[in-house]
Amino acid sequence: MTGLAPATIGLSITNGQRGQRQILAAHGRIDHDTAPDLAWALVHANVDEPVALDLGAAEVADGLATVLLLHALRRLHARQHELIVVCPQPSLRRALDRTGLARRLQVLSDGEGIPDLPPRPAPRPDGRPAVPAPRGHRVATTARRAELLADATLAIERRHAEPDLTVTDIAHEIDTSSRQLQRVFAELAGSAFRDELAAVRMQHGADLLQATDLPVSAIARRVGYRQSAPFAKAFRRYHDVSPTVLRRTRRAYDAAVAGAEGDPDPLHVSSRA
């Protein structure tokens, strides 16, 4: 096991190997201050190999930390479609399910369930290390950009219901430039502002469909769409299922998961902040 994230009080992230599979393990408390370090580690994961993220020894502090963690997982999955997440915490598993992320990831309750993969027959021909190791000012720059990404993510969460929300609005709120924020999205999230906004809206849409009896038209308005048709089209494209089908097929499962014993569901805290 090797250290991966910058040293931070309260959270450490180690990088190990099980055959061809890279195992990232988070130990300690994930909160608003340490979530950027987790994002930094996931950005620098070697996605040429299947990745498993073990959260079994991690404590997710609150709703803000849950939101940041969910988006970090979403971004990693966009780069590594074979992502496995070890998540024994009932509240976090509910959050993954209600936002639709559980449909995309392989979620396990125990790290022992991570399937083995045989080792590669030969080392990488280019000799690159599995995890890049930025040094000096590059570490500081990446850390600062990770903080900006976290702040932008929470700002989008708070304001996603605004139909005309722009990258300039978010940049102004977190005291940076639009150009810098676009660079942060491109380099650390592998996406653009419009993709991040759409993902937030689709995750909240999935949650509202499963947690409320609101009609689709009302949910569309709540997540920033003036009409239901564009919302339904975007929802199907993002979740590979229509809003009505998701509501019908997931409600029974959601009720079973929500009834499991564990800590309270932390979702929505950021959107009410």
C-alpha positions as a Markdown table, in Angstrom:
| # | Residue | x | y | z |
|---|---|---|---|---|
| 1 | Met | 0.0 | 0.0 | 0.0 |
| 2 | Thr | 1.2 | 3.5 | -0.8 |
| 3 | Gly | -0.1 | 6.9 | 0.1 |
| 4 | Leu | -2.0 | 8.7 | -2.6 |
| 5 | Ala | -3.6 | 11.9 | -1.4 |
| 6 | Pro | -1.8 | 14.9 | 0.0 |
| 7 | Ala | -1.3 | 14.6 | 3.8 |
| 8 | Thr | -4.5 | 16.0 | 5.5 |
| 9 | Ile | -5.5 | 15.7 | 9.1 |
| 10 | Gly | -8.5 | 13.4 | 9.4 |
| 11 | Leu | -8.3 | 11.6 | 6.0 |
| 12 | Ser | -5.7 | 9.4 | 4.3 |
| 13 | Ile | -6.1 | 7.5 | 1.0 |
| 14 | Thr | -3.9 | 4.5 | 0.2 |
| 15 | Asn | -3.3 | 2.9 | -3.1 |
| 16 | Gly | -2.9 | -0.9 | -3.4 |
| 17 | Gln | -3.1 | -3.5 | -6.1 |
| 18 | Arg | -5.0 | -6.8 | -6.4 |
| 19 | Gly | -3.9 | -8.3 | -9.6 |
| 20 | Gln | -4.9 | -5.9 | -12.3 |
| 21 | Arg | -7.3 | -4.0 | -10.0 |
| 22 | Gln | -6.2 | -0.8 | -8.4 |
| 23 | Ile | -7.6 | -0.6 | -4.8 |
| 24 | Leu | -8.1 | 2.9 | -3.3 |
| 25 | Ala | -9.0 | 2.9 | 0.4 |
| 26 | Ala | -10.1 | 6.0 | 2.3 |
| 27 | His | -9.5 | 6.1 | 6.0 |
| 28 | Gly | -10.9 | 8.7 | 8.3 |
| 29 | Arg | -13.3 | 11.6 | 8.0 |
| 30 | Ile | -14.7 | 12.9 | 4.7 |
| 31 | Asp | -15.9 | 16.5 | 5.1 |
| 32 | His | -15.9 | 19.8 | 3.3 |
| 33 | Asp | -12.2 | 20.2 | 4.1 |
| 34 | Thr | -11.0 | 16.8 | 3.2 |
| 35 | Ala | -13.3 | 16.0 | 0.2 |
| 36 | Pro | -11.0 | 17.9 | -2.2 |
| 37 | Asp | -8.1 | 15.6 | -1.2 |
| 38 | Leu | -10.3 | 12.6 | -2.1 |
| 39 | Ala | -11.1 | 14.2 | -5.4 |
| 40 | Trp | -7.4 | 14.8 | -6.0 |
| 41 | Ala | -6.7 | 11.2 | -5.4 |
| 42 | Leu | -9.4 | 10.0 | -7.7 |
| 43 | Val | -8.3 | 12.4 | -10.5 |
| 44 | His | -4.8 | 10.8 | -10.3 |
| 45 | Ala | -6.0 | 7.2 | -10.2 |
| 46 | Asn | -4.7 | 5.1 | -13.0 |
| 47 | Val | -7.9 | 4.4 | -14.9 |
| 48 | Asp | -6.0 | 2.1 | -17.4 |
| 49 | Glu | -6.8 | -0.5 | -14.8 |
| 50 | Pro | -10.1 | -1.4 | -13.1 |
| 51 | Val | -10.6 | 0.6 | -9.9 |
| 52 | Ala | -12.2 | -0.2 | -6.6 |
| 53 | Leu | -12.8 | 2.5 | -4.0 |
| 54 | Asp | -13.1 | 1.1 | -0.5 |
| 55 | Leu | -15.0 | 3.4 | 1.9 |
| 56 | Gly | -15.3 | 0.9 | 4.6 |
| 57 | Ala | -13.0 | 2.8 | 7.0 |
| 58 | Ala | -14.3 | 6.2 | 6.0 |
| 59 | Glu | -16.8 | 8.4 | 7.9 |
| 60 | Val | -18.9 | 10.7 | 5.8 |
| 61 | Ala | -19.4 | 13.8 | 8.0 |
| 62 | Asp | -22.7 | 15.3 | 6.8 |
| 63 | Gly | -24.9 | 16.1 | 3.8 |
| 64 | Leu | -22.3 | 18.4 | 2.3 |
| 65 | Ala | -19.6 | 15.7 | 2.4 |
| 66 | Thr | -22.1 | 13.2 | 1.0 |
| 67 | Val | -22.8 | 15.5 | -2.0 |
| 68 | Leu | -19.1 | 16.0 | -2.7 |
| 69 | Leu | -18.4 | 12.3 | -2.4 |
| 70 | Leu | -21.3 | 11.4 | -4.8 |
| 71 | His | -20.0 | 13.8 | -7.4 |
| 72 | Ala | -16.4 | 12.5 | -7.0 |
| 73 | Leu | -17.7 | 8.9 | -7.7 |
| 74 | Arg | -19.7 | 10.1 | -10.7 |
| 75 | Arg | -16.7 | 11.7 | -12.2 |
| 76 | Leu | -14.5 | 8.7 | -11.6 |
| 77 | His | -17.0 | 6.4 | -13.2 |
| 78 | Ala | -17.1 | 8.6 | -16.3 |
| 79 | Arg | -13.4 | 7.8 | -16.6 |
| 80 | Gln | -13.5 | 4.2 | -15.3 |
| 81 | His | -16.7 | 2.3 | -16.2 |
| 82 | Glu | -15.7 | -0.8 | -14.2 |
| 83 | Leu | -15.7 | 1.1 | -10.9 |
| 84 | Ile | -16.5 | -0.8 | -7.8 |
| 85 | Val | -17.4 | 1.0 | -4.6 |
| 86 | Val | -17.3 | -0.7 | -1.2 |
| 87 | Cys | -19.9 | 1.2 | 0.9 |
| 88 | Pro | -21.1 | -0.4 | 4.1 |
| 89 | Gln | -22.8 | 2.8 | 5.4 |
| 90 | Pro | -26.6 | 2.5 | 5.0 |
| 91 | Ser | -27.2 | 6.3 | 4.5 |
| 92 | Leu | -24.6 | 6.5 | 1.8 |
| 93 | Arg | -26.0 | 3.4 | 0.0 |
| 94 | Arg | -29.4 | 5.1 | 0.1 |
| 95 | Ala | -27.9 | 8.3 | -1.4 |
| 96 | Leu | -26.3 | 6.3 | -4.2 |
| 97 | Asp | -29.6 | 4.6 | -4.9 |
| 98 | Arg | -31.8 | 7.6 | -4.8 |
| 99 | Thr | -29.6 | 9.7 | -7.1 |
| 100 | Gly | -29.4 | 6.9 | -9.6 |
| 101 | Leu | -25.7 | 6.4 | -9.2 |
| 102 | Ala | -26.2 | 2.8 | -7.8 |
| 103 | Arg | -27.4 | 1.9 | -11.3 |
| 104 | Arg | -24.1 | 2.8 | -12.8 |
| 105 | Leu | -21.7 | 1.5 | -10.2 |
| 106 | Gln | -21.0 | -1.9 | -8.7 |
| 107 | Val | -21.7 | -1.3 | -5.0 |
| 108 | Leu | -20.5 | -3.8 | -2.4 |
| 109 | Ser | -21.0 | -3.8 | 1.4 |
| 110 | Asp | -17.7 | -5.5 | 2.2 |
| 111 | Gly | -14.2 | -5.2 | 0.7 |
| 112 | Glu | -13.8 | -9.0 | 0.8 |
| 113 | Gly | -16.3 | -9.1 | -2.0 |
| 114 | Ile | -14.0 | -7.3 | -4.5 |
| 115 | Pro | -13.4 | -9.9 | -7.2 |
| 116 | Asp | -9.8 | -10.8 | -7.9 |
| 117 | Leu | -8.3 | -10.1 | -11.3 |
| 118 | Pro | -5.1 | -12.0 | -12.5 |
| 119 | Pro | -2.0 | -9.8 | -12.7 |
| 120 | Arg | -0.9 | -8.4 | -16.0 |
| 121 | Pro | 1.5 | -10.7 | -17.9 |
| 122 | Ala | 4.0 | -7.9 | -18.4 |
| 123 | Pro | 4.6 | -4.4 | -17.0 |
| 124 | Arg | 3.4 | -1.3 | -18.8 |
| 125 | Pro | 5.6 | -0.8 | -21.9 |
| 126 | Asp | 5.9 | 3.0 | -21.4 |
| 127 | Gly | 7.1 | 2.5 | -17.8 |
| 128 | Arg | 4.7 | 5.1 | -16.4 |
| 129 | Pro | 3.9 | 4.8 | -12.7 |
| 130 | Ala | 0.3 | 3.8 | -11.8 |
| 131 | Val | -0.2 | 7.1 | -10.0 |
| 132 | Pro | 1.4 | 10.4 | -11.2 |
| 133 | Ala | 3.1 | 12.2 | -8.4 |
| 134 | Pro | 2.9 | 16.0 | -8.9 |
| 135 | Arg | 5.6 | 17.9 | -7.0 |
| 136 | Gly | 6.2 | 21.4 | -5.7 |
| 137 | His | 3.9 | 24.1 | -7.0 |
| 138 | Arg | 2.0 | 21.6 | -9.0 |
| 139 | Val | 0.7 | 20.0 | -5.8 |
| 140 | Ala | -0.4 | 23.4 | -4.5 |
| 141 | Thr | -2.0 | 24.3 | -7.8 |
| 142 | Thr | -3.9 | 21.0 | -8.0 |
| 143 | Ala | -5.0 | 21.3 | -4.4 |
| 144 | Arg | -6.3 | 24.8 | -5.0 |
| 145 | Arg | -8.2 | 23.7 | -8.1 |
| 146 | Ala | -9.7 | 20.7 | -6.1 |
| 147 | Glu | -11.0 | 23.2 | -3.5 |
| 148 | Leu | -12.5 | 25.3 | -6.3 |
| 149 | Leu | -14.2 | 22.2 | -7.8 |
| 150 | Ala | -15.7 | 21.4 | -4.4 |
| 151 | Asp | -16.9 | 25.0 | -3.9 |
| 152 | Ala | -18.4 | 25.1 | -7.4 |
| 153 | Thr | -20.1 | 21.7 | -6.9 |
| 154 | Leu | -21.8 | 22.9 | -3.8 |
| 155 | Ala | -22.8 | 26.2 | -5.4 |
| 156 | Ile | -24.4 | 24.3 | -8.3 |
| 157 | Glu | -26.2 | 22.1 | -5.8 |
| 158 | Arg | -27.6 | 25.2 | -4.1 |
| 159 | Arg | -28.7 | 26.9 | -7.4 |
| 160 | His | -29.4 | 24.0 | -9.8 |
| 161 | Ala | -33.1 | 25.0 | -9.9 |
| 162 | Glu | -32.4 | 28.3 | -11.6 |
| 163 | Pro | -33.3 | 27.8 | -15.3 |
| 164 | Asp | -30.8 | 30.3 | -16.5 |
| 165 | Leu | -27.8 | 29.4 | -14.3 |
| 166 | Thr | -24.5 | 30.0 | -16.0 |
| 167 | Val | -20.8 | 29.3 | -15.3 |
| 168 | Thr | -20.3 | 33.0 | -14.8 |
| 169 | Asp | -22.9 | 33.0 | -11.9 |
| 170 | Ile | -21.1 | 30.1 | -10.2 |
| 171 | Ala | -17.6 | 31.7 | -10.8 |
| 172 | His | -18.8 | 34.9 | -9.3 |
| 173 | Glu | -20.2 | 33.2 | -6.2 |
| 174 | Ile | -17.0 | 31.3 | -5.4 |
| 175 | Asp | -14.8 | 34.3 | -6.2 |
| 176 | Thr | -13.0 | 33.1 | -9.3 |
| 177 | Ser | -13.1 | 33.7 | -13.1 |
| 178 | Ser | -15.2 | 31.9 | -15.6 |
| 179 | Arg | -12.1 | 30.9 | -17.5 |
| 180 | Gln | -10.4 | 29.4 | -14.4 |
| 181 | Leu | -13.6 | 27.5 | -13.4 |
| 182 | Gln | -13.9 | 26.1 | -16.9 |
| 183 | Arg | -10.3 | 24.9 | -16.6 |
| 184 | Val | -11.0 | 23.3 | -13.3 |
| 185 | Phe | -14.0 | 21.4 | -14.7 |
| 186 | Ala | -11.9 | 20.3 | -17.7 |
| 187 | Glu | -8.8 | 19.2 | -15.8 |
| 188 | Leu | -10.3 | 17.8 | -12.5 |
| 189 | Ala | -13.8 | 16.7 | -13.5 |
| 190 | Gly | -13.1 | 15.8 | -17.1 |
| 191 | Ser | -16.3 | 17.7 | -18.1 |
| 192 | Ala | -17.7 | 21.2 | -18.7 |
| 193 | Phe | -20.1 | 23.3 | -16.7 |
| 194 | Arg | -23.1 | 22.3 | -18.6 |
| 195 | Asp | -22.3 | 18.6 | -18.0 |
| 196 | Glu | -21.9 | 19.2 | -14.2 |
| 197 | Leu | -25.2 | 21.2 | -14.1 |
| 198 | Ala | -27.0 | 18.5 | -16.0 |
| 199 | Ala | -25.7 | 15.8 | -13.7 |
| 200 | Val | -26.8 | 17.6 | -10.6 |
| 201 | Arg | -30.3 | 18.2 | -12.0 |
| 202 | Met | -30.6 | 14.6 | -13.1 |
| 203 | Gln | -29.5 | 13.2 | -9.7 |
| 204 | His | -32.0 | 15.5 | -7.9 |
| 205 | Gly | -34.7 | 14.5 | -10.5 |
| 206 | Ala | -34.1 | 10.8 | -9.7 |
| 207 | Asp | -34.3 | 11.5 | -6.0 |
| 208 | Leu | -37.6 | 13.5 | -6.3 |
| 209 | Leu | -39.1 | 10.8 | -8.5 |
| 210 | Gln | -38.4 | 8.2 | -5.9 |
| 211 | Ala | -39.0 | 10.2 | -2.7 |
| 212 | Thr | -42.1 | 12.2 | -3.6 |
| 213 | Asp | -45.4 | 11.8 | -5.5 |
| 214 | Leu | -44.9 | 15.1 | -7.4 |
| 215 | Pro | -45.8 | 14.9 | -11.1 |
| 216 | Val | -43.0 | 14.9 | -13.6 |
| 217 | Ser | -43.8 | 18.4 | -14.7 |
| 218 | Ala | -43.4 | 19.8 | -11.1 |
| 219 | Ile | -40.1 | 17.9 | -10.7 |
| 220 | Ala | -38.9 | 19.3 | -13.9 |
| 221 | Arg | -39.5 | 22.8 | -12.6 |
| 222 | Arg | -37.8 | 22.0 | -9.3 |
| 223 | Val | -34.6 | 21.0 | -11.0 |
| 224 | Gly | -34.4 | 23.9 | -13.4 |
| 225 | Tyr | -36.5 | 23.0 | -16.5 |
| 226 | Arg | -39.3 | 25.2 | -17.6 |
| 227 | Gln | -41.1 | 22.3 | -19.4 |
| 228 | Ser | -41.3 | 18.6 | -18.7 |
| 229 | Ala | -40.4 | 17.3 | -22.2 |
| 230 | Pro | -36.8 | 18.6 | -22.2 |
| 231 | Phe | -36.4 | 17.2 | -18.7 |
| 232 | Ala | -37.7 | 13.8 | -19.6 |
| 233 | Lys | -35.4 | 13.7 | -22.7 |
| 234 | Ala | -32.4 | 14.7 | -20.7 |
| 235 | Phe | -33.3 | 12.2 | -17.9 |
| 236 | Arg | -33.6 | 9.3 | -20.3 |
| 237 | Arg | -30.3 | 10.2 | -21.9 |
| 238 | Tyr | -28.5 | 10.4 | -18.5 |
| 239 | His | -30.2 | 7.5 | -16.6 |
| 240 | Asp | -31.0 | 5.2 | -19.6 |
| 241 | Val | -34.6 | 5.0 | -18.4 |
| 242 | Ser | -37.6 | 7.3 | -18.5 |
| 243 | Pro | -38.8 | 9.2 | -15.3 |
| 244 | Thr | -42.0 | 7.2 | -15.1 |
| 245 | Val | -40.2 | 3.9 | -15.4 |
| 246 | Leu | -37.7 | 4.8 | -12.8 |
| 247 | Arg | -40.4 | 5.8 | -10.4 |
| 248 | Arg | -42.3 | 2.6 | -10.9 |
| 249 | Thr | -39.5 | 0.1 | -10.8 |
| 250 | Arg | -37.3 | 1.7 | -8.1 |
| 251 | Arg | -39.9 | 2.6 | -5.4 |
| 252 | Ala | -40.2 | -0.8 | -3.8 |
| 253 | Tyr | -36.4 | -1.2 | -3.6 |
| 254 | Asp | -36.1 | 2.4 | -2.2 |
| 255 | Ala | -38.6 | 1.6 | 0.5 |
| 256 | Ala | -36.7 | -1.5 | 1.5 |
| 257 | Val | -33.3 | 0.3 | 1.6 |
| 258 | Ala | -34.8 | 3.3 | 3.5 |
| 259 | Gly | -36.2 | 1.0 | 6.1 |
| 260 | Ala | -32.7 | -0.5 | 6.9 |
| 261 | Glu | -31.2 | 0.3 | 10.3 |
| 262 | Gly | -28.5 | 2.9 | 10.3 |
| 263 | Asp | -27.7 | 6.6 | 10.5 |
| 264 | Pro | -30.1 | 9.2 | 9.1 |
| 265 | Asp | -30.2 | 9.8 | 5.3 |
| 266 | Pro | -28.0 | 12.9 | 4.8 |
| 267 | Leu | -29.2 | 13.8 | 1.3 |
| 268 | His | -30.6 | 17.3 | 0.6 |
| 269 | Val | -28.6 | 19.2 | 3.3 |
| 270 | Ser | -26.6 | 21.2 | 0.7 |
| 271 | Ser | -29.7 | 22.1 | -1.4 |
| 272 | Arg | -31.3 | 23.6 | 1.7 |
| 273 | Ala | -28.2 | 25.4 | 2.9 |
